[in-house]
Amino acid sequence: MSNNEALHVIFGTGPLGLAVMRELHRRGKRVRMVNRSGRRGAEMPAQIELTAADAYNQEQARAVTQGAAVVYQCAQPAYHQWPEKFPPLQTSILEAAAANDARLIVAENLYMYGLVDGPITEDLPFRAHTRKGQVRARMAEQLLEAHQRGHVRAASARGSDFYGPGVLNSALGDRVFVPILQGKKASAVGNLDLLHTYTYIDDFGKALVVLGEREEALGQAWHVPNPPPLTTRALLTMAFQQVGHTPQMSGMSKLMMRIGGLFVMAARESVEMMYEFEHPFVVDHGKFARAFGDHATPHDAALAQTLSWYKTHHAA
């Protein structure tokens, strides 16, 4: 079997799953995407195979990953269901990859580290003080343990708060970019004048693909490449300038998020993570850059792509 005939299976057809798909498709790889509904999004090329399966069902998960060279875990339950539903989802996908002797590349975030004073690096201990951070820590430990005992060949890619094409429900999602296009006030999260590392979604997707190609990546966690951190105010100002509107923005405090949480589940679930936006949040991806190169997209180019997508899909 040639390298391009090898099957790559992606669990999840959300923004990150689609970013992984775009990178694999660009490289001419054979791709199968998996979601529960079997519903094909408009941005999924016809050449991409789509299969409906319940990833919680290990028999179905094994069936859709049969013959896979690499499996990418980009699926997740609703934010408020993480403690109950996220660990069994990942366990099922892990067992499927193990049964089919496929490499497993898992998308993670940075919640497991907790509040960090200084740059966030992969060698930091897990000191999560939030419910969702503790879930992430347990899952990351399970993945590494499974690799170390030879049960599965796995690696993880950890990204920060991300933005880009298709990303709606994010700290830099539709509440930011739709108002920017309309010349209205953008509503961001937390203190706008603190340095914060933001991840461009296509850089995240590419990092997963790179890790899936490299044997030396296995058994480790890797922070995905990010452009240099900016304050949220500077980043949003750049976006306003690109579309020719006067910058207008506000930052939602923890109190405002608590009040919003009385009516909106996502806001309520985000309150415990507000520490990321009340302190500098700077991620170091030097380990990845030294091993595989630095493919981080500059913020101005990433914002241009993001705003172009929003113009097409959420016209002002």
Beta strands, then each sheet from edge to edge (+ up, - down):
strand 1: 7-11
strand 2: 30-35
strand 3: 49-52
strand 4: 68-73
strand 5: 103-108
strand 6: 153-158
strand 7: 161-163
strand 8: 186-189
strand 9: 195-196
strand 10: 198-200
strand 11: 221-223
strand 12: 230-231
strand 13: 249-252
sheet 1: 3+ 2+ 1+ 4+ 5+ 6+ 11+
sheet 2: 7+ 10+
sheet 3: 8+ 13+
sheet 4: 9+ 12-
end
